[in-house]
């Protein structure tokens, strides 16, 4: 028995009144008046059944941003690029996620189930990273480094005045104590292979309060905090 069979569908190649048998999420059989049973049947009633549409080139971070910060008066790519340069500093992660999810809802409603997205996550210096290193200011941070594979790397941040070579199978350590908040960037300074030019380092230095909140958020995301709050240690007023 199949999981699903779609009866009486028209296909994009011109065939009409075709049945489609599906099992385990895959199309197993296609033909007219299939003599098979399924846990669920859908009567297509002669409607067109096709593979989902695919958006092969979509800028998820720019979706639904028409008129932000202003309209493209000339309609040219040149002005569009200039507009993006004006909008990018004003973007927030929340706004990008909200617009992207709204677009996905629209896409699914129109039969578009595959999106190949292009997102601007970088700046001209190629220093964007998947995860920033976040540390509190005015605090001595012990750094312990090693490398994986068969290549050495150089953990170098000029703003900290530090360069630590990390070697597979060994530990190397150092320390930093950064007095000013802000973003500090660096790159691997050891010629380590083909992707050497794509190994940026980004460190965000924040206040102790902001750092504590960041740690709490990371613990929640990793499921390391208890499901319920701790009981209050303050005794009730009537005791």
Biotite code that builds the C-alpha atoms (Angstrom):
import biotite.structure as struc

atoms = struc.array([
    struc.Atom([0.000, 0.000, 0.000], chain_id="A", res_id=1, res_name="UNK", atom_name="CA", element="C"),
    struc.Atom([1.265, 3.458, -0.922], chain_id="A", res_id=2, res_name="UNK", atom_name="CA", element="C"),
    struc.Atom([1.242, 6.467, 1.383], chain_id="A", res_id=3, res_name="UNK", atom_name="CA", element="C"),
    struc.Atom([-0.549, 8.718, -1.099], chain_id="A", res_id=4, res_name="UNK", atom_name="CA", element="C"),
    struc.Atom([-2.057, 8.525, -4.554], chain_id="A", res_id=5, res_name="UNK", atom_name="CA", element="C"),
    struc.Atom([-3.159, 11.509, -6.636], chain_id="A", res_id=6, res_name="UNK", atom_name="CA", element="C"),
    struc.Atom([-5.901, 10.554, -9.071], chain_id="A", res_id=7, res_name="UNK", atom_name="CA", element="C"),
    struc.Atom([-6.891, 12.177, -12.342], chain_id="A", res_id=8, res_name="UNK", atom_name="CA", element="C"),
    struc.Atom([-4.046, 14.683, -12.736], chain_id="A", res_id=9, res_name="UNK", atom_name="CA", element="C"),
    struc.Atom([-2.901, 16.459, -15.864], chain_id="A", res_id=10, res_name="UNK", atom_name="CA", element="C"),
    struc.Atom([0.882, 16.590, -16.330], chain_id="A", res_id=11, res_name="UNK", atom_name="CA", element="C"),
    struc.Atom([3.098, 19.237, -17.862], chain_id="A", res_id=12, res_name="UNK", atom_name="CA", element="C"),
    struc.Atom([4.105, 16.921, -20.730], chain_id="A", res_id=13, res_name="UNK", atom_name="CA", element="C"),
    struc.Atom([0.509, 16.809, -21.983], chain_id="A", res_id=14, res_name="UNK", atom_name="CA", element="C"),
    struc.Atom([-0.664, 13.544, -20.443], chain_id="A", res_id=15, res_name="UNK", atom_name="CA", element="C"),
    struc.Atom([-4.144, 13.734, -18.952], chain_id="A", res_id=16, res_name="UNK", atom_name="CA", element="C"),
    struc.Atom([-6.089, 11.831, -16.302], chain_id="A", res_id=17, res_name="UNK", atom_name="CA", element="C"),
    struc.Atom([-2.921, 10.372, -14.788], chain_id="A", res_id=18, res_name="UNK", atom_name="CA", element="C"),
    struc.Atom([-2.517, 8.802, -11.332], chain_id="A", res_id=19, res_name="UNK", atom_name="CA", element="C"),
    struc.Atom([0.606, 9.436, -9.233], chain_id="A", res_id=20, res_name="UNK", atom_name="CA", element="C"),
    struc.Atom([1.618, 6.992, -6.488], chain_id="A", res_id=21, res_name="UNK", atom_name="CA", element="C"),
    struc.Atom([3.811, 8.265, -3.641], chain_id="A", res_id=22, res_name="UNK", atom_name="CA", element="C"),
    struc.Atom([5.591, 6.373, -0.872], chain_id="A", res_id=23, res_name="UNK", atom_name="CA", element="C"),
    struc.Atom([8.128, 7.656, 1.638], chain_id="A", res_id=24, res_name="UNK", atom_name="CA", element="C"),
    struc.Atom([7.981, 11.108, 0.116], chain_id="A", res_id=25, res_name="UNK", atom_name="CA", element="C"),
    struc.Atom([9.009, 9.818, -3.330], chain_id="A", res_id=26, res_name="UNK", atom_name="CA", element="C"),
    struc.Atom([7.020, 9.294, -6.529], chain_id="A", res_id=27, res_name="UNK", atom_name="CA", element="C"),
    struc.Atom([6.986, 5.513, -7.050], chain_id="A", res_id=28, res_name="UNK", atom_name="CA", element="C"),
    struc.Atom([4.653, 5.054, -9.986], chain_id="A", res_id=29, res_name="UNK", atom_name="CA", element="C"),
    struc.Atom([2.871, 7.166, -12.604], chain_id="A", res_id=30, res_name="UNK", atom_name="CA", element="C"),
    struc.Atom([0.192, 6.035, -15.014], chain_id="A", res_id=31, res_name="UNK", atom_name="CA", element="C"),
    struc.Atom([-3.482, 6.066, -15.954], chain_id="A", res_id=32, res_name="UNK", atom_name="CA", element="C"),
    struc.Atom([-5.986, 4.374, -13.611], chain_id="A", res_id=33, res_name="UNK", atom_name="CA", element="C"),
    struc.Atom([-3.400, 2.770, -11.332], chain_id="A", res_id=34, res_name="UNK", atom_name="CA", element="C"),
    struc.Atom([-4.766, -0.367, -9.632], chain_id="A", res_id=35, res_name="UNK", atom_name="CA", element="C"),
    struc.Atom([-3.091, 0.338, -6.297], chain_id="A", res_id=36, res_name="UNK", atom_name="CA", element="C"),
    struc.Atom([-4.382, 1.476, -2.941], chain_id="A", res_id=37, res_name="UNK", atom_name="CA", element="C"),
    struc.Atom([-2.985, 4.149, -0.631], chain_id="A", res_id=38, res_name="UNK", atom_name="CA", element="C"),
    struc.Atom([-3.472, 5.407, 2.889], chain_id="A", res_id=39, res_name="UNK", atom_name="CA", element="C"),
    struc.Atom([-4.698, 8.687, 1.415], chain_id="A", res_id=40, res_name="UNK", atom_name="CA", element="C"),
    struc.Atom([-6.119, 9.647, -1.963], chain_id="A", res_id=41, res_name="UNK", atom_name="CA", element="C"),
    struc.Atom([-6.437, 13.085, -3.532], chain_id="A", res_id=42, res_name="UNK", atom_name="CA", element="C"),
    struc.Atom([-8.676, 13.705, -6.523], chain_id="A", res_id=43, res_name="UNK", atom_name="CA", element="C"),
    struc.Atom([-6.861, 16.237, -8.730], chain_id="A", res_id=44, res_name="UNK", atom_name="CA", element="C"),
    struc.Atom([-10.020, 16.652, -10.854], chain_id="A", res_id=45, res_name="UNK", atom_name="CA", element="C"),
    struc.Atom([-8.023, 17.300, -13.999], chain_id="A", res_id=46, res_name="UNK", atom_name="CA", element="C"),
    struc.Atom([-5.831, 20.002, -12.479], chain_id="A", res_id=47, res_name="UNK", atom_name="CA", element="C"),
    struc.Atom([-2.195, 20.431, -13.468], chain_id="A", res_id=48, res_name="UNK", atom_name="CA", element="C"),
    struc.Atom([0.345, 18.687, -11.217], chain_id="A", res_id=49, res_name="UNK", atom_name="CA", element="C"),
    struc.Atom([3.971, 19.760, -11.677], chain_id="A", res_id=50, res_name="UNK", atom_name="CA", element="C"),
    struc.Atom([7.232, 19.688, -9.726], chain_id="A", res_id=51, res_name="UNK", atom_name="CA", element="C"),
    struc.Atom([7.579, 22.705, -7.405], chain_id="A", res_id=52, res_name="UNK", atom_name="CA", element="C"),
    struc.Atom([8.919, 25.929, -8.820], chain_id="A", res_id=53, res_name="UNK", atom_name="CA", element="C"),
    struc.Atom([12.516, 26.822, -7.954], chain_id="A", res_id=54, res_name="UNK", atom_name="CA", element="C"),
    struc.Atom([13.867, 30.308, -7.275], chain_id="A", res_id=55, res_name="UNK", atom_name="CA", element="C"),
    struc.Atom([17.512, 29.900, -8.251], chain_id="A", res_id=56, res_name="UNK", atom_name="CA", element="C"),
    struc.Atom([18.705, 33.390, -7.368], chain_id="A", res_id=57, res_name="UNK", atom_name="CA", element="C"),
    struc.Atom([17.069, 35.326, -4.579], chain_id="A", res_id=58, res_name="UNK", atom_name="CA", element="C"),
    struc.Atom([18.400, 37.988, -2.210], chain_id="A", res_id=59, res_name="UNK", atom_name="CA", element="C"),
    struc.Atom([16.682, 37.034, 1.028], chain_id="A", res_id=60, res_name="UNK", atom_name="CA", element="C"),
    struc.Atom([18.019, 40.009, 2.967], chain_id="A", res_id=61, res_name="UNK", atom_name="CA", element="C"),
    struc.Atom([16.619, 42.528, 0.458], chain_id="A", res_id=62, res_name="UNK", atom_name="CA", element="C"),
    struc.Atom([13.161, 41.031, 0.001], chain_id="A", res_id=63, res_name="UNK", atom_name="CA", element="C"),
    struc.Atom([10.083, 43.225, 0.569], chain_id="A", res_id=64, res_name="UNK", atom_name="CA", element="C"),
    struc.Atom([12.260, 46.321, 0.964], chain_id="A", res_id=65, res_name="UNK", atom_name="CA", element="C"),
    struc.Atom([10.644, 48.350, -1.826], chain_id="A", res_id=66, res_name="UNK", atom_name="CA", element="C"),
    struc.Atom([10.726, 52.030, -0.867], chain_id="A", res_id=67, res_name="UNK", atom_name="CA", element="C"),
    struc.Atom([13.392, 51.569, 1.805], chain_id="A", res_id=68, res_name="UNK", atom_name="CA", element="C"),
    struc.Atom([14.969, 54.005, 2.342], chain_id="A", res_id=69, res_name="UNK", atom_name="CA", element="C"),
    struc.Atom([13.411, 55.485, -0.847], chain_id="A", res_id=70, res_name="UNK", atom_name="CA", element="C"),
    struc.Atom([12.204, 54.386, -4.260], chain_id="A", res_id=71, res_name="UNK", atom_name="CA", element="C"),
    struc.Atom([14.580, 53.722, -7.130], chain_id="A", res_id=72, res_name="UNK", atom_name="CA", element="C"),
    struc.Atom([13.594, 56.715, -9.256], chain_id="A", res_id=73, res_name="UNK", atom_name="CA", element="C"),
    struc.Atom([15.688, 55.785, -12.298], chain_id="A", res_id=74, res_name="UNK", atom_name="CA", element="C"),
    struc.Atom([14.942, 52.064, -12.188], chain_id="A", res_id=75, res_name="UNK", atom_name="CA", element="C"),
    struc.Atom([18.597, 51.312, -12.903], chain_id="A", res_id=76, res_name="UNK", atom_name="CA", element="C"),
    struc.Atom([20.885, 48.751, -11.321], chain_id="A", res_id=77, res_name="UNK", atom_name="CA", element="C"),
    struc.Atom([23.354, 51.514, -10.477], chain_id="A", res_id=78, res_name="UNK", atom_name="CA", element="C"),
    struc.Atom([20.816, 53.389, -8.352], chain_id="A", res_id=79, res_name="UNK", atom_name="CA", element="C"),
    struc.Atom([19.660, 50.093, -6.844], chain_id="A", res_id=80, res_name="UNK", atom_name="CA", element="C"),
    struc.Atom([23.198, 49.347, -5.659], chain_id="A", res_id=81, res_name="UNK", atom_name="CA", element="C"),
    struc.Atom([23.441, 52.861, -4.237], chain_id="A", res_id=82, res_name="UNK", atom_name="CA", element="C"),
    struc.Atom([20.119, 52.380, -2.407], chain_id="A", res_id=83, res_name="UNK", atom_name="CA", element="C"),
    struc.Atom([21.364, 49.131, -0.878], chain_id="A", res_id=84, res_name="UNK", atom_name="CA", element="C"),
    struc.Atom([24.407, 50.984, 0.407], chain_id="A", res_id=85, res_name="UNK", atom_name="CA", element="C"),
    struc.Atom([22.052, 53.451, 2.135], chain_id="A", res_id=86, res_name="UNK", atom_name="CA", element="C"),
    struc.Atom([19.789, 50.743, 3.547], chain_id="A", res_id=87, res_name="UNK", atom_name="CA", element="C"),
    struc.Atom([22.397, 48.252, 4.762], chain_id="A", res_id=88, res_name="UNK", atom_name="CA", element="C"),
    struc.Atom([23.549, 50.286, 7.811], chain_id="A", res_id=89, res_name="UNK", atom_name="CA", element="C"),
    struc.Atom([19.896, 50.562, 8.927], chain_id="A", res_id=90, res_name="UNK", atom_name="CA", element="C"),
    struc.Atom([19.128, 46.824, 8.760], chain_id="A", res_id=91, res_name="UNK", atom_name="CA", element="C"),
    struc.Atom([18.462, 44.717, 11.839], chain_id="A", res_id=92, res_name="UNK", atom_name="CA", element="C"),
    struc.Atom([18.481, 40.947, 12.130], chain_id="A", res_id=93, res_name="UNK", atom_name="CA", element="C"),
    struc.Atom([14.873, 41.001, 13.317], chain_id="A", res_id=94, res_name="UNK", atom_name="CA", element="C"),
    struc.Atom([13.658, 43.029, 10.314], chain_id="A", res_id=95, res_name="UNK", atom_name="CA", element="C"),
    struc.Atom([15.530, 40.807, 7.832], chain_id="A", res_id=96, res_name="UNK", atom_name="CA", element="C"),
    struc.Atom([14.123, 37.626, 9.403], chain_id="A", res_id=97, res_name="UNK", atom_name="CA", element="C"),
    struc.Atom([10.575, 39.019, 9.456], chain_id="A", res_id=98, res_name="UNK", atom_name="CA", element="C"),
    struc.Atom([10.639, 39.987, 5.774], chain_id="A", res_id=99, res_name="UNK", atom_name="CA", element="C"),
    struc.Atom([12.354, 36.744, 4.734], chain_id="A", res_id=100, res_name="UNK", atom_name="CA", element="C"),
    struc.Atom([9.749, 34.603, 6.503], chain_id="A", res_id=101, res_name="UNK", atom_name="CA", element="C"),
    struc.Atom([6.932, 36.642, 4.943], chain_id="A", res_id=102, res_name="UNK", atom_name="CA", element="C"),
    struc.Atom([8.448, 36.031, 1.503], chain_id="A", res_id=103, res_name="UNK", atom_name="CA", element="C"),
    struc.Atom([8.707, 32.288, 2.206], chain_id="A", res_id=104, res_name="UNK", atom_name="CA", element="C"),
    struc.Atom([4.993, 32.186, 3.081], chain_id="A", res_id=105, res_name="UNK", atom_name="CA", element="C"),
    struc.Atom([4.168, 33.907, -0.220], chain_id="A", res_id=106, res_name="UNK", atom_name="CA", element="C"),
    struc.Atom([6.492, 31.563, -2.130], chain_id="A", res_id=107, res_name="UNK", atom_name="CA", element="C"),
    struc.Atom([4.947, 28.383, -0.732], chain_id="A", res_id=108, res_name="UNK", atom_name="CA", element="C"),
    struc.Atom([1.449, 29.692, -1.492], chain_id="A", res_id=109, res_name="UNK", atom_name="CA", element="C"),
    struc.Atom([2.478, 30.054, -5.148], chain_id="A", res_id=110, res_name="UNK", atom_name="CA", element="C"),
    struc.Atom([4.059, 26.601, -5.412], chain_id="A", res_id=111, res_name="UNK", atom_name="CA", element="C"),
    struc.Atom([7.685, 27.674, -4.953], chain_id="A", res_id=112, res_name="UNK", atom_name="CA", element="C"),
    struc.Atom([9.271, 25.138, -2.616], chain_id="A", res_id=113, res_name="UNK", atom_name="CA", element="C"),
    struc.Atom([12.998, 25.529, -3.322], chain_id="A", res_id=114, res_name="UNK", atom_name="CA", element="C"),
    struc.Atom([14.926, 28.783, -2.839], chain_id="A", res_id=115, res_name="UNK", atom_name="CA", element="C"),
    struc.Atom([18.614, 29.341, -3.553], chain_id="A", res_id=116, res_name="UNK", atom_name="CA", element="C"),
    struc.Atom([19.337, 32.416, -1.517], chain_id="A", res_id=117, res_name="UNK", atom_name="CA", element="C"),
    struc.Atom([22.117, 34.961, -1.791], chain_id="A", res_id=118, res_name="UNK", atom_name="CA", element="C"),
    struc.Atom([22.660, 37.006, 1.349], chain_id="A", res_id=119, res_name="UNK", atom_name="CA", element="C"),
    struc.Atom([25.020, 39.936, 1.811], chain_id="A", res_id=120, res_name="UNK", atom_name="CA", element="C"),
    struc.Atom([26.819, 38.964, 5.007], chain_id="A", res_id=121, res_name="UNK", atom_name="CA", element="C"),
    struc.Atom([30.082, 40.695, 4.350], chain_id="A", res_id=122, res_name="UNK", atom_name="CA", element="C"),
    struc.Atom([31.860, 43.956, 3.819], chain_id="A", res_id=123, res_name="UNK", atom_name="CA", element="C"),
    struc.Atom([34.449, 44.861, 1.181], chain_id="A", res_id=124, res_name="UNK", atom_name="CA", element="C"),
    struc.Atom([37.262, 43.566, 3.422], chain_id="A", res_id=125, res_name="UNK", atom_name="CA", element="C"),
    struc.Atom([35.806, 40.010, 3.568], chain_id="A", res_id=126, res_name="UNK", atom_name="CA", element="C"),
    struc.Atom([35.817, 40.057, 7.379], chain_id="A", res_id=127, res_name="UNK", atom_name="CA", element="C"),
    struc.Atom([32.311, 38.739, 8.105], chain_id="A", res_id=128, res_name="UNK", atom_name="CA", element="C"),
    struc.Atom([32.126, 35.545, 10.187], chain_id="A", res_id=129, res_name="UNK", atom_name="CA", element="C"),
    struc.Atom([29.471, 32.967, 11.084], chain_id="A", res_id=130, res_name="UNK", atom_name="CA", element="C"),
    struc.Atom([30.067, 33.452, 14.810], chain_id="A", res_id=131, res_name="UNK", atom_name="CA", element="C"),
    struc.Atom([31.743, 36.383, 16.541], chain_id="A", res_id=132, res_name="UNK", atom_name="CA", element="C"),
    struc.Atom([33.953, 35.897, 19.557], chain_id="A", res_id=133, res_name="UNK", atom_name="CA", element="C"),
    struc.Atom([32.306, 37.937, 22.329], chain_id="A", res_id=134, res_name="UNK", atom_name="CA", element="C"),
    struc.Atom([34.249, 38.975, 25.427], chain_id="A", res_id=135, res_name="UNK", atom_name="CA", element="C"),
    struc.Atom([33.705, 41.439, 28.293], chain_id="A", res_id=136, res_name="UNK", atom_name="CA", element="C"),
    struc.Atom([35.843, 44.565, 28.386], chain_id="A", res_id=137, res_name="UNK", atom_name="CA", element="C"),
    struc.Atom([38.415, 45.104, 31.107], chain_id="A", res_id=138, res_name="UNK", atom_name="CA", element="C"),
    struc.Atom([38.658, 41.382, 31.811], chain_id="A", res_id=139, res_name="UNK", atom_name="CA", element="C"),
    struc.Atom([41.686, 39.165, 31.361], chain_id="A", res_id=140, res_name="UNK", atom_name="CA", element="C"),
    struc.Atom([40.765, 36.473, 28.837], chain_id="A", res_id=141, res_name="UNK", atom_name="CA", element="C"),
    struc.Atom([42.891, 33.348, 28.578], chain_id="A", res_id=142, res_name="UNK", atom_name="CA", element="C"),
    struc.Atom([43.220, 32.086, 25.009], chain_id="A", res_id=143, res_name="UNK", atom_name="CA", element="C"),
    struc.Atom([43.921, 28.412, 24.319], chain_id="A", res_id=144, res_name="UNK", atom_name="CA", element="C"),
    struc.Atom([44.334, 27.468, 20.684], chain_id="A", res_id=145, res_name="UNK", atom_name="CA", element="C"),
    struc.Atom([45.009, 24.471, 18.484], chain_id="A", res_id=146, res_name="UNK", atom_name="CA", element="C"),
    struc.Atom([44.384, 23.515, 14.864], chain_id="A", res_id=147, res_name="UNK", atom_name="CA", element="C"),
    struc.Atom([42.640, 20.636, 13.152], chain_id="A", res_id=148, res_name="UNK", atom_name="CA", element="C"),
    struc.Atom([43.758, 18.752, 10.084], chain_id="A", res_id=149, res_name="UNK", atom_name="CA", element="C"),
    struc.Atom([47.333, 19.070, 8.917], chain_id="A", res_id=150, res_name="UNK", atom_name="CA", element="C"),
    struc.Atom([47.817, 22.832, 8.725], chain_id="A", res_id=151, res_name="UNK", atom_name="CA", element="C"),
    struc.Atom([49.038, 25.553, 11.047], chain_id="A", res_id=152, res_name="UNK", atom_name="CA", element="C"),
    struc.Atom([47.043, 28.773, 11.492], chain_id="A", res_id=153, res_name="UNK", atom_name="CA", element="C"),
    struc.Atom([47.796, 32.192, 12.911], chain_id="A", res_id=154, res_name="UNK", atom_name="CA", element="C"),
    struc.Atom([45.205, 33.749, 15.258], chain_id="A", res_id=155, res_name="UNK", atom_name="CA", element="C"),
    struc.Atom([46.042, 37.403, 14.697], chain_id="A", res_id=156, res_name="UNK", atom_name="CA", element="C"),
    struc.Atom([44.117, 40.514, 15.742], chain_id="A", res_id=157, res_name="UNK", atom_name="CA", element="C"),
    struc.Atom([46.212, 43.657, 15.181], chain_id="A", res_id=158, res_name="UNK", atom_name="CA", element="C"),
    struc.Atom([44.013, 45.735, 17.513], chain_id="A", res_id=159, res_name="UNK", atom_name="CA", element="C"),
    struc.Atom([45.007, 43.453, 20.378], chain_id="A", res_id=160, res_name="UNK", atom_name="CA", element="C"),
    struc.Atom([48.674, 43.335, 19.428], chain_id="A", res_id=161, res_name="UNK", atom_name="CA", element="C"),
    struc.Atom([48.562, 39.547, 19.410], chain_id="A", res_id=162, res_name="UNK", atom_name="CA", element="C"),
    struc.Atom([49.551, 36.771, 17.019], chain_id="A", res_id=163, res_name="UNK", atom_name="CA", element="C"),
    struc.Atom([49.337, 33.193, 18.229], chain_id="A", res_id=164, res_name="UNK", atom_name="CA", element="C"),
    struc.Atom([50.375, 30.331, 15.968], chain_id="A", res_id=165, res_name="UNK", atom_name="CA", element="C"),
    struc.Atom([48.215, 27.256, 16.443], chain_id="A", res_id=166, res_name="UNK", atom_name="CA", element="C"),
    struc.Atom([49.482, 23.822, 15.490], chain_id="A", res_id=167, res_name="UNK", atom_name="CA", element="C"),
    struc.Atom([47.623, 20.515, 15.056], chain_id="A", res_id=168, res_name="UNK", atom_name="CA", element="C"),
    struc.Atom([48.116, 18.242, 18.066], chain_id="A", res_id=169, res_name="UNK", atom_name="CA", element="C"),
    struc.Atom([49.482, 21.005, 20.319], chain_id="A", res_id=170, res_name="UNK", atom_name="CA", element="C"),
    struc.Atom([48.060, 23.707, 22.569], chain_id="A", res_id=171, res_name="UNK", atom_name="CA", element="C"),
    struc.Atom([49.251, 27.283, 22.519], chain_id="A", res_id=172, res_name="UNK", atom_name="CA", element="C"),
    struc.Atom([47.981, 29.906, 24.913], chain_id="A", res_id=173, res_name="UNK", atom_name="CA", element="C"),
    struc.Atom([48.047, 33.626, 25.562], chain_id="A", res_id=174, res_name="UNK", atom_name="CA", element="C"),
    struc.Atom([45.891, 36.341, 27.080], chain_id="A", res_id=175, res_name="UNK", atom_name="CA", element="C"),
    struc.Atom([44.191, 39.604, 26.222], chain_id="A", res_id=176, res_name="UNK", atom_name="CA", element="C"),
    struc.Atom([42.583, 42.360, 28.270], chain_id="A", res_id=177, res_name="UNK", atom_name="CA", element="C"),
    struc.Atom([40.675, 44.833, 26.094], chain_id="A", res_id=178, res_name="UNK", atom_name="CA", element="C"),
    struc.Atom([39.760, 48.169, 27.662], chain_id="A", res_id=179, res_name="UNK", atom_name="CA", element="C"),
    struc.Atom([37.464, 49.593, 24.961], chain_id="A", res_id=180, res_name="UNK", atom_name="CA", element="C"),
    struc.Atom([34.170, 48.209, 23.648], chain_id="A", res_id=181, res_name="UNK", atom_name="CA", element="C"),
    struc.Atom([33.763, 47.716, 19.925], chain_id="A", res_id=182, res_name="UNK", atom_name="CA", element="C"),
    struc.Atom([34.477, 45.376, 17.025], chain_id="A", res_id=183, res_name="UNK", atom_name="CA", element="C"),
    struc.Atom([38.000, 44.104, 16.402], chain_id="A", res_id=184, res_name="UNK", atom_name="CA", element="C"),
    struc.Atom([38.940, 42.242, 13.236], chain_id="A", res_id=185, res_name="UNK", atom_name="CA", element="C"),
    struc.Atom([41.803, 40.037, 12.227], chain_id="A", res_id=186, res_name="UNK", atom_name="CA", element="C"),
    struc.Atom([42.709, 37.247, 9.851], chain_id="A", res_id=187, res_name="UNK", atom_name="CA", element="C"),
    struc.Atom([44.741, 34.062, 9.762], chain_id="A", res_id=188, res_name="UNK", atom_name="CA", element="C"),
    struc.Atom([48.344, 35.198, 9.318], chain_id="A", res_id=189, res_name="UNK", atom_name="CA", element="C"),
    struc.Atom([49.797, 31.775, 8.574], chain_id="A", res_id=190, res_name="UNK", atom_name="CA", element="C"),
    struc.Atom([49.782, 30.645, 4.937], chain_id="A", res_id=191, res_name="UNK", atom_name="CA", element="C"),
    struc.Atom([47.604, 27.600, 5.581], chain_id="A", res_id=192, res_name="UNK", atom_name="CA", element="C"),
    struc.Atom([46.196, 26.501, 2.227], chain_id="A", res_id=193, res_name="UNK", atom_name="CA", element="C"),
    struc.Atom([43.783, 27.308, -0.591], chain_id="A", res_id=194, res_name="UNK", atom_name="CA", element="C"),
    struc.Atom([41.258, 29.026, 1.687], chain_id="A", res_id=195, res_name="UNK", atom_name="CA", element="C"),
    struc.Atom([43.754, 31.098, 3.620], chain_id="A", res_id=196, res_name="UNK", atom_name="CA", element="C"),
    struc.Atom([42.204, 34.340, 2.335], chain_id="A", res_id=197, res_name="UNK", atom_name="CA", element="C"),
    struc.Atom([38.793, 33.316, 3.728], chain_id="A", res_id=198, res_name="UNK", atom_name="CA", element="C"),
    struc.Atom([39.676, 32.907, 7.408], chain_id="A", res_id=199, res_name="UNK", atom_name="CA", element="C"),
    struc.Atom([38.618, 36.139, 9.092], chain_id="A", res_id=200, res_name="UNK", atom_name="CA", element="C"),
    struc.Atom([38.421, 36.748, 12.833], chain_id="A", res_id=201, res_name="UNK", atom_name="CA", element="C"),
    struc.Atom([35.828, 39.001, 14.475], chain_id="A", res_id=202, res_name="UNK", atom_name="CA", element="C"),
    struc.Atom([35.801, 39.850, 18.170], chain_id="A", res_id=203, res_name="UNK", atom_name="CA", element="C"),
    struc.Atom([33.071, 41.941, 19.795], chain_id="A", res_id=204, res_name="UNK", atom_name="CA", element="C"),
    struc.Atom([34.006, 43.556, 23.103], chain_id="A", res_id=205, res_name="UNK", atom_name="CA", element="C"),
    struc.Atom([31.021, 44.463, 25.270], chain_id="A", res_id=206, res_name="UNK", atom_name="CA", element="C"),
    struc.Atom([30.202, 45.558, 28.800], chain_id="A", res_id=207, res_name="UNK", atom_name="CA", element="C"),
    struc.Atom([29.957, 42.940, 31.541], chain_id="A", res_id=208, res_name="UNK", atom_name="CA", element="C"),
    struc.Atom([26.151, 43.250, 31.659], chain_id="A", res_id=209, res_name="UNK", atom_name="CA", element="C"),
    struc.Atom([25.801, 42.740, 27.907], chain_id="A", res_id=210, res_name="UNK", atom_name="CA", element="C"),
    struc.Atom([28.223, 39.817, 28.050], chain_id="A", res_id=211, res_name="UNK", atom_name="CA", element="C"),
    struc.Atom([26.224, 38.106, 30.814], chain_id="A", res_id=212, res_name="UNK", atom_name="CA", element="C"),
    struc.Atom([23.024, 38.480, 28.753], chain_id="A", res_id=213, res_name="UNK", atom_name="CA", element="C"),
    struc.Atom([24.794, 37.083, 25.678], chain_id="A", res_id=214, res_name="UNK", atom_name="CA", element="C"),
    struc.Atom([25.989, 34.056, 27.668], chain_id="A", res_id=215, res_name="UNK", atom_name="CA", element="C"),
    struc.Atom([22.452, 33.459, 28.940], chain_id="A", res_id=216, res_name="UNK", atom_name="CA", element="C"),
    struc.Atom([21.037, 33.619, 25.408], chain_id="A", res_id=217, res_name="UNK", atom_name="CA", element="C"),
    struc.Atom([23.635, 31.149, 24.158], chain_id="A", res_id=218, res_name="UNK", atom_name="CA", element="C"),
    struc.Atom([22.868, 28.770, 27.031], chain_id="A", res_id=219, res_name="UNK", atom_name="CA", element="C"),
    struc.Atom([19.154, 28.944, 26.276], chain_id="A", res_id=220, res_name="UNK", atom_name="CA", element="C"),
    struc.Atom([19.764, 28.274, 22.594], chain_id="A", res_id=221, res_name="UNK", atom_name="CA", element="C"),
    struc.Atom([21.890, 25.239, 23.501], chain_id="A", res_id=222, res_name="UNK", atom_name="CA", element="C"),
    struc.Atom([19.341, 23.927, 26.017], chain_id="A", res_id=223, res_name="UNK", atom_name="CA", element="C"),
    struc.Atom([21.716, 24.351, 28.950], chain_id="A", res_id=224, res_name="UNK", atom_name="CA", element="C"),
    struc.Atom([19.334, 26.321, 31.193], chain_id="A", res_id=225, res_name="UNK", atom_name="CA", element="C"),
    struc.Atom([16.660, 24.634, 33.330], chain_id="A", res_id=226, res_name="UNK", atom_name="CA", element="C"),
    struc.Atom([13.143, 24.493, 31.921], chain_id="A", res_id=227, res_name="UNK", atom_name="CA", element="C"),
    struc.Atom([11.733, 26.270, 34.970], chain_id="A", res_id=228, res_name="UNK", atom_name="CA", element="C"),
    struc.Atom([12.991, 29.216, 36.969], chain_id="A", res_id=229, res_name="UNK", atom_name="CA", element="C"),
    struc.Atom([14.792, 28.656, 40.228], chain_id="A", res_id=230, res_name="UNK", atom_name="CA", element="C"),
    struc.Atom([12.696, 29.151, 43.337], chain_id="A", res_id=231, res_name="UNK", atom_name="CA", element="C"),
    struc.Atom([13.109, 32.509, 45.005], chain_id="A", res_id=232, res_name="UNK", atom_name="CA", element="C"),
    struc.Atom([15.524, 32.569, 47.915], chain_id="A", res_id=233, res_name="UNK", atom_name="CA", element="C"),
    struc.Atom([13.569, 35.392, 49.535], chain_id="A", res_id=234, res_name="UNK", atom_name="CA", element="C"),
    struc.Atom([11.344, 34.194, 52.375], chain_id="A", res_id=235, res_name="UNK", atom_name="CA", element="C"),
    struc.Atom([7.642, 35.159, 52.174], chain_id="A", res_id=236, res_name="UNK", atom_name="CA", element="C"),
    struc.Atom([6.734, 38.267, 54.111], chain_id="A", res_id=237, res_name="UNK", atom_name="CA", element="C"),
    struc.Atom([4.531, 36.344, 56.546], chain_id="A", res_id=238, res_name="UNK", atom_name="CA", element="C"),
    struc.Atom([7.337, 34.110, 57.766], chain_id="A", res_id=239, res_name="UNK", atom_name="CA", element="C"),
])
